[in-house]
Amino acid sequence: MARTTRQILDLTLGVSKKLRYAGATSWQYLKVEAVPPLTQALFNGAPGQKLESIVGNLANTIINGIENKIKQIDAEAERKKREIAAAIKAREEKAKAEAQKKEAERLKAQAKKAAEAVKKAKEQAEKTKGEEAKAKPKAKAKPQKKAKTEAKPKPKPKKGGKKK
């Protein structure tokens, strides 16, 4: 909508500027050629200059109003672009912050799992150590002496050495 309005205003501005110059040229021609001889003082005097001033100011006011409206439309379009860019940047920063937060939570969970694994390993080691400690005293207990039984004779090594 704003783009169409701006195009229409551009066209109107161009036409207004051309009409101002065409009107000024026509007025000058009218003053010289079309004014009856007895009314030249009216058109070339103070009332004619006042009329020229009023019409010129009116034309300038219209042209300046159109130019200002075009500037406002351009400024509004630029403002919208900046807002969109800021919104995109804010969305990207928010997504980045969420990603960092998720990564931090993941690392925290990973560290927690690692701490739990270390804790379980320590508990397991203590449990194993405790079992070994309990088992060692029983193993260290000296068995009672048994009556000697007949010892088996050891086999004699063969003579002749190794075979090749």
C-alpha positions in Angstrom: 0.0 0.0 0.0 2.8 2.4 1.0 4.7 1.6 -2.2 1.7 2.4 -4.4 1.0 5.6 -2.4 4.6 6.7 -2.8 4.5 6.0 -6.6 1.3 8.1 -6.9 2.9 10.9 -4.8 6.0 10.8 -7.0 3.8 11.2 -10.1 1.8 14.0 -8.4 5.0 15.8 -7.4 6.5 15.7 -10.9 3.2 17.0 -12.4 2.9 19.7 -9.8 6.5 21.0 -10.5 5.8 21.0 -14.2 2.5 22.8 -13.7 4.1 25.4 -11.6 6.6 26.3 -14.3 3.9 26.1 -17.0 1.6 28.3 -14.9 4.3 30.9 -14.4 5.1 31.0 -18.1 1.4 31.3 -19.0 1.0 34.1 -16.5 3.9 36.0 -17.9 2.5 35.6 -21.4 -1.0 36.6 -20.2 0.4 39.8 -18.6 2.2 40.8 -21.8 -0.1 39.7 -24.6 -3.6 39.2 -23.3 -4.2 42.0 -20.8 -6.1 45.0 -22.3 -4.0 48.2 -22.3 -6.1 49.9 -19.6 -5.8 47.0 -17.1 -2.0 46.6 -17.3 -1.5 48.6 -14.1 -3.8 46.1 -12.3 -1.9 43.0 -13.4 1.7 44.5 -13.3 1.1 46.5 -10.1 0.7 45.7 -6.4 -2.5 43.6 -6.8 -0.9 41.5 -9.6 2.2 40.9 -7.6 0.1 40.0 -4.5 -1.8 37.5 -6.7 1.4 36.0 -8.0 2.8 35.7 -4.5 -0.3 34.0 -3.2 -0.5 31.5 -6.1 3.3 30.9 -5.9 3.1 30.2 -2.2 0.1 27.9 -2.6 2.0 25.9 -5.3 5.2 25.8 -3.1 3.1 24.7 -0.1 1.5 21.9 -2.2 4.8 20.7 -3.5 6.5 20.8 -0.1 3.5 18.9 1.4 3.9 16.2 -1.2 7.7 16.0 -0.6 7.2 15.8 3.1 4.7 13.0 2.7 7.1 11.1 0.5 9.8 11.6 3.2 7.4 10.3 5.8 6.6 7.2 3.7 10.4 6.5 3.2 11.1 7.1 6.9 8.3 4.7 7.8 9.6 2.0 5.4 13.1 2.4 6.9 11.8 2.2 10.4 9.9 -1.0 9.5 13.1 -2.5 8.0 15.1 -1.6 11.2 12.3 -3.2 13.3 12.4 -6.3 11.3 16.2 -6.5 11.4 16.0 -5.9 15.2 13.4 -8.6 15.6 15.4 -11.1 13.6 18.5 -10.2 15.6 16.6 -10.6 18.9 15.2 -14.0 17.7 18.7 -15.2 16.8 20.1 -14.1 20.1 17.2 -15.8 21.9 17.8 -19.0 20.0 21.6 -18.7 20.7 20.9 -18.2 24.4 18.5 -21.2 24.4 21.1 -23.3 22.7 23.7 -22.3 25.2 21.3 -23.0 28.0 20.5 -26.4 26.6 24.2 -27.1 26.2 24.9 -26.0 29.7 22.1 -28.3 31.0 23.5 -31.2 28.9 27.0 -30.6 30.3 25.6 -30.3 33.8 23.7 -33.6 33.4 26.8 -35.2 31.9 28.8 -34.0 34.9 26.2 -35.3 37.3 26.2 -38.7 35.6 30.0 -38.8 35.8 29.9 -37.8 39.5 27.3 -40.6 40.1 29.5 -43.1 38.2 32.5 -42.0 40.3 30.5 -42.3 43.5 29.2 -45.8 42.5 32.8 -46.8 41.6 34.0 -45.6 45.0 31.2 -47.5 46.7 31.9 -50.6 44.7 35.6 -50.2 45.6 34.8 -49.8 49.3 32.5 -52.7 49.1 35.1 -54.9 47.4 37.7 -53.7 49.8 35.5 -54.5 52.7 34.9 -58.0 51.4 38.6 -58.5 50.8 39.3 -57.3 54.3 36.8 -59.7 55.7 38.2 -62.5 53.5 41.8 -61.9 54.4 41.5 -62.5 58.2 39.9 -65.8 57.5 42.6 -66.7 55.0 45.3 -65.7 57.5 44.0 -67.9 60.2 46.5 -70.7 60.6 45.1 -74.0 59.9 45.6 -76.6 62.5 48.5 -78.9 62.1 47.6 -82.2 60.5 49.2 -85.4 61.0 51.9 -86.1 58.6 51.0 -88.5 56.0 53.3 -90.5 53.9 55.0 -88.4 51.3 55.0 -89.5 47.7 58.3 -90.0 46.1 59.2 -87.5 43.5 59.7 -88.9 40.0 63.3 -89.1 38.9 64.3 -87.2 35.9 65.2 -89.2 32.8 68.7 -89.6 31.7 69.7 -88.6 28.3 68.5 -85.0 28.3 66.2 -83.5 25.9 65.1 -85.0 22.7 65.5 -83.2 19.5 
